[in-house]
Amino acid sequence: MNVSAQTGANKIHRINITPYLFILPAFLFFFIFILLPVLNTFRYSFFDWTGFSDEVFVGIKNYQELLKDQTFLTGLLNNLKFILFFTFLPIIIALVLTALLSRRNLWGRNIFRVSFFLSYVMPMVVVGVVWRWIYNPVFGPLNTSLKSMGLASLAKPWLGDFSLAFIAVGIIATWVQYGYCLTLFMAGVQRIDESLYDAAKVDGANEWYQLLHVTIPGIRSEISVALVTTFIAALRVFDLIFVTTRGGPGSETIVTSLWLYTNAFQINRVGYAAAIAVVQTAIILLISYFLLNRSRGQEEGD
């Protein structure tokens, strides 16, 4: 018994703690700046707190109010509508461009790849400022060009029109996201066996059928990644809306993140804003989990 106990003690003493020391700084950073704020946000969601006053425990009152908050519900609906511009349109555009740039020997193909990706790497605040200038109803290039071509009747206050503001912001989102999707798809195409395209050509498949039956199945994992990340971008969008419309006109472009910001830093309802953050995070996690499981199931089925 003494011998076995001594052997166990020796094994304990032989544990190498060096690897743990290397990850300790990263873990401390993660705990202090990410995990701890997340836990505090969840805790604050059960309190009535302005950020300066004493915390008053209210239980699930903030969540009950959230279910009746028309501004939050409108923002959530707008987030879901933005999925069209953040996810589906960029993926479709990127697939078409992938077929053009990967299957044809176009002059300056690499220049096109870089220029398309620039829209994604630019800070969203810069993107918002640039597009706000483009959409400017007085001196913006868009309206100026329309007027110079004799199409003054088409010139609109794009970001201030109730019927056009949402679409105008959506176009910006599509322009930003398709570059990211294109980069993913172009990387995925590189690993598709060229013999598959040769076999498709022998069978008489044109470029459209090659895209549907060779390219898309070959980059299914990249499409899944693009689907999840752009879905998340649509559900948590803030900076683009804040810079361009501030949720206006009216509440046409309001989103949940902007309503969270308004409650936390303008109305000083930090506890209520925390509840918005918790619900928003839960929705993102559930949708991401569903999409990842679905894509994993399809890959296993193949």
Contacts in CASP RR format, 6 or more apart in sequence:
PFRMAT RR
TARGET T0000
AUTHOR 0000-0000-0000
METHOD contacts of the structure
MODEL  1
MNVSAQTGANKIHRINITPYLFILPAFLFFFIFILLPVLNTFRYSFFDWT
GFSDEVFVGIKNYQELLKDQTFLTGLLNNLKFILFFTFLPIIIALVLTAL
LSRRNLWGRNIFRVSFFLSYVMPMVVVGVVWRWIYNPVFGPLNTSLKSMG
LASLAKPWLGDFSLAFIAVGIIATWVQYGYCLTLFMAGVQRIDESLYDAA
KVDGANEWYQLLHVTIPGIRSEISVALVTTFIAALRVFDLIFVTTRGGPG
SETIVTSLWLYTNAFQINRVGYAAAIAVVQTAIILLISYFLLNRSRGQEE
GD
41 274 0 8 1.000
41 277 0 8 1.000
41 278 0 8 1.000
42 274 0 8 1.000
42 278 0 8 1.000
44 55 0 8 1.000
44 270 0 8 1.000
44 271 0 8 1.000
44 274 0 8 1.000
45 62 0 8 1.000
45 63 0 8 1.000
45 271 0 8 1.000
45 274 0 8 1.000
45 275 0 8 1.000
45 277 0 8 1.000
45 278 0 8 1.000
46 57 0 8 1.000
46 58 0 8 1.000
46 59 0 8 1.000
46 60 0 8 1.000
46 62 0 8 1.000
47 55 0 8 1.000
47 56 0 8 1.000
47 57 0 8 1.000
47 58 0 8 1.000
47 59 0 8 1.000
47 271 0 8 1.000
47 274 0 8 1.000
48 55 0 8 1.000
48 56 0 8 1.000
48 57 0 8 1.000
48 58 0 8 1.000
48 61 0 8 1.000
48 62 0 8 1.000
48 271 0 8 1.000
48 272 0 8 1.000
49 55 0 8 1.000
49 56 0 8 1.000
49 270 0 8 1.000
49 271 0 8 1.000
50 268 0 8 1.000
50 269 0 8 1.000
50 270 0 8 1.000
51 268 0 8 1.000
51 270 0 8 1.000
52 268 0 8 1.000
62 271 0 8 1.000
62 272 0 8 1.000
62 274 0 8 1.000
62 275 0 8 1.000
63 275 0 8 1.000
63 279 0 8 1.000
65 272 0 8 1.000
66 72 0 8 1.000
66 272 0 8 1.000
66 275 0 8 1.000
66 276 0 8 1.000
66 279 0 8 1.000
71 251 0 8 1.000
71 254 0 8 1.000
71 259 0 8 1.000
72 256 0 8 1.000
72 259 0 8 1.000
72 276 0 8 1.000
74 251 0 8 1.000
74 254 0 8 1.000
75 251 0 8 1.000
75 254 0 8 1.000
75 255 0 8 1.000
75 256 0 8 1.000
75 258 0 8 1.000
75 259 0 8 1.000
76 256 0 8 1.000
76 283 0 8 1.000
78 166 0 8 1.000
78 252 0 8 1.000
78 253 0 8 1.000
78 254 0 8 1.000
78 255 0 8 1.000
79 234 0 8 1.000
79 235 0 8 1.000
79 237 0 8 1.000
79 255 0 8 1.000
79 256 0 8 1.000
80 234 0 8 1.000
80 235 0 8 1.000
81 166 0 8 1.000
82 170 0 8 1.000
82 173 0 8 1.000
82 234 0 8 1.000
82 237 0 8 1.000
82 255 0 8 1.000
83 230 0 8 1.000
83 231 0 8 1.000
83 234 0 8 1.000
83 235 0 8 1.000
85 169 0 8 1.000
85 170 0 8 1.000
85 171 0 8 1.000
85 173 0 8 1.000
85 174 0 8 1.000
85 177 0 8 1.000
85 234 0 8 1.000
86 170 0 8 1.000
86 173 0 8 1.000
86 174 0 8 1.000
86 177 0 8 1.000
86 230 0 8 1.000
86 231 0 8 1.000
86 233 0 8 1.000
86 234 0 8 1.000
86 237 0 8 1.000
87 177 0 8 1.000
87 226 0 8 1.000
87 227 0 8 1.000
87 230 0 8 1.000
87 231 0 8 1.000
87 234 0 8 1.000
89 174 0 8 1.000
89 178 0 8 1.000
90 174 0 8 1.000
90 177 0 8 1.000
90 178 0 8 1.000
90 179 0 8 1.000
90 180 0 8 1.000
90 181 0 8 1.000
90 226 0 8 1.000
90 230 0 8 1.000
91 178 0 8 1.000
91 181 0 8 1.000
91 223 0 8 1.000
91 226 0 8 1.000
91 227 0 8 1.000
91 230 0 8 1.000
93 174 0 8 1.000
93 178 0 8 1.000
93 181 0 8 1.000
93 182 0 8 1.000
94 178 0 8 1.000
94 179 0 8 1.000
94 181 0 8 1.000
94 182 0 8 1.000
94 184 0 8 1.000
94 185 0 8 1.000
94 226 0 8 1.000
95 185 0 8 1.000
95 211 0 8 1.000
95 215 0 8 1.000
95 216 0 8 1.000
96 211 0 8 1.000
97 116 0 8 1.000
97 178 0 8 1.000
97 182 0 8 1.000
98 182 0 8 1.000
98 185 0 8 1.000
98 186 0 8 1.000
98 189 0 8 1.000
98 215 0 8 1.000
98 219 0 8 1.000
99 207 0 8 1.000
99 210 0 8 1.000
99 211 0 8 1.000
99 215 0 8 1.000
100 106 0 8 1.000
101 109 0 8 1.000
101 112 0 8 1.000
101 113 0 8 1.000
101 182 0 8 1.000
101 186 0 8 1.000
102 186 0 8 1.000
102 189 0 8 1.000
102 215 0 8 1.000
103 197 0 8 1.000
103 207 0 8 1.000
103 210 0 8 1.000
106 112 0 8 1.000
113 182 0 8 1.000
113 183 0 8 1.000
113 186 0 8 1.000
116 178 0 8 1.000
116 179 0 8 1.000
116 182 0 8 1.000
116 183 0 8 1.000
117 179 0 8 1.000
117 180 0 8 1.000
117 182 0 8 1.000
117 183 0 8 1.000
119 127 0 8 1.000
119 175 0 8 1.000
119 176 0 8 1.000
119 178 0 8 1.000
119 179 0 8 1.000
120 176 0 8 1.000
120 177 0 8 1.000
120 179 0 8 1.000
120 180 0 8 1.000
120 183 0 8 1.000
122 176 0 8 1.000
124 176 0 8 1.000
124 239 0 8 1.000
124 240 0 8 1.000
124 243 0 8 1.000
125 239 0 8 1.000
125 243 0 8 1.000
127 172 0 8 1.000
127 176 0 8 1.000
127 240 0 8 1.000
128 172 0 8 1.000
128 239 0 8 1.000
128 240 0 8 1.000
128 243 0 8 1.000
128 244 0 8 1.000
129 243 0 8 1.000
131 172 0 8 1.000
131 244 0 8 1.000
132 159 0 8 1.000
132 243 0 8 1.000
132 244 0 8 1.000
133 140 0 8 1.000
133 141 0 8 1.000
134 140 0 8 1.000
134 141 0 8 1.000
134 142 0 8 1.000
135 142 0 8 1.000
135 158 0 8 1.000
135 159 0 8 1.000
135 168 0 8 1.000
135 244 0 8 1.000
136 143 0 8 1.000
137 143 0 8 1.000
137 155 0 8 1.000
137 156 0 8 1.000
137 157 0 8 1.000
137 158 0 8 1.000
137 160 0 8 1.000
142 155 0 8 1.000
142 158 0 8 1.000
143 155 0 8 1.000
143 156 0 8 1.000
146 152 0 8 1.000
146 154 0 8 1.000
146 155 0 8 1.000
147 155 0 8 1.000
156 164 0 8 1.000
158 164 0 8 1.000
158 165 0 8 1.000
158 168 0 8 1.000
159 165 0 8 1.000
159 168 0 8 1.000
159 169 0 8 1.000
159 244 0 8 1.000
159 245 0 8 1.000
160 245 0 8 1.000
160 248 0 8 1.000
160 249 0 8 1.000
161 168 0 8 1.000
161 249 0 8 1.000
162 249 0 8 1.000
162 250 0 8 1.000
162 252 0 8 1.000
165 245 0 8 1.000
165 248 0 8 1.000
165 249 0 8 1.000
165 252 0 8 1.000
165 253 0 8 1.000
166 252 0 8 1.000
166 253 0 8 1.000
169 240 0 8 1.000
169 241 0 8 1.000
169 244 0 8 1.000
169 245 0 8 1.000
169 253 0 8 1.000
172 240 0 8 1.000
172 244 0 8 1.000
173 233 0 8 1.000
173 234 0 8 1.000
173 237 0 8 1.000
173 240 0 8 1.000
176 240 0 8 1.000
177 230 0 8 1.000
177 233 0 8 1.000
180 226 0 8 1.000
180 229 0 8 1.000
180 230 0 8 1.000
181 226 0 8 1.000
181 230 0 8 1.000
184 219 0 8 1.000
184 222 0 8 1.000
184 225 0 8 1.000
184 226 0 8 1.000
185 219 0 8 1.000
185 222 0 8 1.000
185 223 0 8 1.000
185 226 0 8 1.000
187 222 0 8 1.000
188 218 0 8 1.000
188 219 0 8 1.000
188 222 0 8 1.000
189 215 0 8 1.000
189 219 0 8 1.000
192 214 0 8 1.000
192 215 0 8 1.000
192 218 0 8 1.000
192 219 0 8 1.000
196 214 0 8 1.000
197 210 0 8 1.000
197 214 0 8 1.000
200 209 0 8 1.000
200 210 0 8 1.000
200 213 0 8 1.000
200 214 0 8 1.000
201 210 0 8 1.000
205 213 0 8 1.000
205 214 0 8 1.000
216 223 0 8 1.000
220 295 0 8 1.000
220 298 0 8 1.000
220 299 0 8 1.000
220 302 0 8 1.000
221 295 0 8 1.000
221 299 0 8 1.000
224 291 0 8 1.000
224 292 0 8 1.000
224 295 0 8 1.000
227 291 0 8 1.000
227 295 0 8 1.000
228 288 0 8 1.000
228 291 0 8 1.000
228 292 0 8 1.000
228 295 0 8 1.000
231 287 0 8 1.000
231 288 0 8 1.000
231 291 0 8 1.000
232 284 0 8 1.000
232 287 0 8 1.000
232 288 0 8 1.000
235 256 0 8 1.000
235 280 0 8 1.000
235 283 0 8 1.000
235 284 0 8 1.000
235 287 0 8 1.000
236 257 0 8 1.000
236 280 0 8 1.000
236 284 0 8 1.000
237 255 0 8 1.000
237 257 0 8 1.000
238 255 0 8 1.000
238 257 0 8 1.000
238 258 0 8 1.000
238 261 0 8 1.000
241 247 0 8 1.000
241 253 0 8 1.000
241 254 0 8 1.000
241 255 0 8 1.000
241 257 0 8 1.000
241 258 0 8 1.000
242 258 0 8 1.000
242 261 0 8 1.000
244 253 0 8 1.000
245 252 0 8 1.000
245 253 0 8 1.000
246 258 0 8 1.000
247 253 0 8 1.000
247 254 0 8 1.000
247 255 0 8 1.000
247 258 0 8 1.000
248 254 0 8 1.000
256 276 0 8 1.000
256 279 0 8 1.000
256 280 0 8 1.000
257 280 0 8 1.000
259 276 0 8 1.000
260 273 0 8 1.000
260 276 0 8 1.000
260 277 0 8 1.000
260 280 0 8 1.000
261 273 0 8 1.000
263 269 0 8 1.000
263 270 0 8 1.000
263 272 0 8 1.000
263 273 0 8 1.000
263 276 0 8 1.000
264 270 0 8 1.000
264 273 0 8 1.000
264 274 0 8 1.000
END
